[in-house]
Amino acid sequence: MLGSCVQLMVVTGILGAYVAGMALQWRWLAVLGSFPACAMLLFMSFMPETPRFLLNRNKRSEAVAALRFLRGPHADHDWECGQMEAGVQEGGLSLSEFKNPAIYRPLLVGVALMFFQQVTGINAVMFYAETIFEDANFKDSRMASVVVGSIQVCFTAVAALIIDKTGRKVLLYTSGIILALSTALFGLYFKMVLPQQTNASNPDVWMSMNSASPGTGSSISWLAVVTLGLFVAGFALGWGPVPWLVISEIFPLKARGISSGACVLTNWMMAFLVTKEFHDLTDFLTPYGTFWLFSAFCCLSVTFTAFYVPETKGQTLEQIEAYFRSGRDLQLEQVSKSKRSLETETSAGLVRAAECLRHKLQADRYDAALEQMPSLE
């Protein structure tokens, strides 16, 4: 749940910006946006360095103090510090260790999750949300943006609450299917609104939606609005928060820093590329072709999840490392362990039953021998 709170805080901040934008001019909105950054700068000055960083600098007492600050006074700080020291003594991550499947496989999975999160088209849809609402004749498109932000917050909160019950893969499946369907419907909407729009060099294809087919946009604008709400809800339910949670769980401790950095870099690079090239894509593929491309990527994300993403719910770091090292499914591994445990218990039970039977037979023979002996009287 805590891993999903990062995305929840992000979308809550976005909603706050939408609400503030209804009452403030952009200059004052920019000033208001500086206050959270200043507050973070102030409060971070009271935060200690991470215990692992301090142990790397041979500052054990400060590391224990940092653990006491982070965990509270009742935790076993010395034991946890000892566990961290054992990890620190293993040394840093060398380039040759990336040949180890327990390191490069989770890295590839994490990078792919960040890639698919951005090629769902989330930024493209959000950037043109106001245009879609204006085409749907909403009187106040800014209020519509607040509605979209509220949907994001609500469904991200739902995901944070149920993620430990349903599992990570279930939410990724559900979210991916919803995103594939909604982006396909977006493509259908633009195909119907722009039936004559075949000029790939037209730079104002988005601004000409109303003029391309008079009356068509207004009559089916409800489809765009419903699809937009469905898309935002689907993204917030799975592909928004879950990839960030998964990458916090699958990396070995010694590779967590560099692997997490590579995933974050991939995420922002793809966000930049999708945002920058989206307009060129709409020129080259047309708007409906672009959204159908996003739909295809969403289908690929579901397939990738099914074959390569492990279910990390209830798994220890050691079990996840064993999965990436062997390539076997974690649930199948648990079934195999349960089966072996059951077989062991069954064998032990049979041995105990045989021993009891042997003792009973010996007792019966003894009793029979006593009956056959002549009486001493």
RARA-V506288 format. One record per backbone hydrogen bond with DSSP energy under -1.0 kcal/mol. CO is the residue of the C=O (numbers start at 1). NH is the residue of the N-H. Records with the same first field share a line. If there is no record, write none. Layout:
# RARA-V506288
CO: NH + NH
This chain:
# RARA-V506288
4: 8
5: 9
6: 10
7: 11
8: 12
9: 13
10: 14
11: 15
12: 16
13: 17
14: 18
15: 19
16: 20
17: 21
20: 23 + 24
25: 29
26: 30
27: 31
28: 32
29: 33
31: 34
32: 35
34: 38
35: 39
36: 40
37: 41
38: 42
39: 43
40: 44
43: 46
44: 47
50: 54
51: 55
52: 56
54: 59
55: 58
59: 63
60: 64
61: 65
62: 66
63: 67
64: 68
65: 69
66: 70
67: 71
68: 72
75: 77
76: 80
77: 81
78: 82
79: 83
80: 84
81: 85
82: 86
83: 87
84: 88
85: 89
88: 91
95: 98
96: 99
97: 100
100: 103 + 104
101: 105
103: 107
104: 108
105: 109
106: 110
107: 111
108: 112
109: 113
110: 114
111: 115
112: 116
113: 117
114: 118
115: 119
118: 121
121: 125
122: 126
123: 127
124: 128
128: 132
129: 133
130: 134
131: 135
132: 136
133: 138
134: 137
140: 144
141: 145
142: 146
143: 147
144: 148
145: 149
146: 150
147: 151
148: 152
149: 153
150: 154
151: 155
152: 156
153: 157
154: 158
155: 159
156: 160
157: 161
158: 162
159: 163
162: 165 + 166
163: 167
167: 171
168: 172
169: 173
170: 174
171: 175
172: 176
173: 177
174: 178
175: 179
176: 180
177: 181
178: 182
179: 183
180: 184
181: 185
182: 186
183: 187
184: 188
185: 189
186: 190
187: 191
188: 192
189: 193
190: 194
194: 197
196: 198
199: 202
204: 208
208: 212
213: 216
215: 219
216: 220
220: 223
221: 225
222: 226
223: 227
224: 228
225: 229
226: 230
227: 231
228: 232
229: 233
230: 234
231: 235
232: 236
233: 237
234: 238
235: 240
238: 242
241: 245
242: 246
243: 247
246: 249 + 250
255: 259
256: 260
257: 261
258: 262
259: 263
260: 264
261: 265
262: 266
263: 267
264: 268
265: 269
266: 270
267: 271
268: 272
269: 273
270: 274
271: 275
272: 276
273: 277
277: 281
278: 282
279: 283
280: 284
281: 285
286: 290
287: 291
288: 292
289: 293
290: 294
291: 295
292: 296
293: 297
294: 298
295: 299
296: 300
297: 301
298: 302
299: 303
300: 304
301: 305
302: 306
303: 307
304: 308
312: 315
316: 320
317: 321
318: 322
319: 323
320: 324
321: 325
322: 326
323: 327
329: 333
330: 334
331: 335
332: 336
333: 337
334: 338
335: 339
336: 340
337: 341
338: 342
339: 343
340: 344
341: 345
342: 346
343: 347
344: 348
345: 349
346: 350
347: 351
348: 352
349: 353
350: 354
351: 355
352: 356
353: 357
354: 358
355: 359
356: 360
357: 361
358: 362
359: 363
360: 364
361: 365
362: 366
363: 367
364: 368
365: 369
366: 370
367: 371
368: 372
369: 373
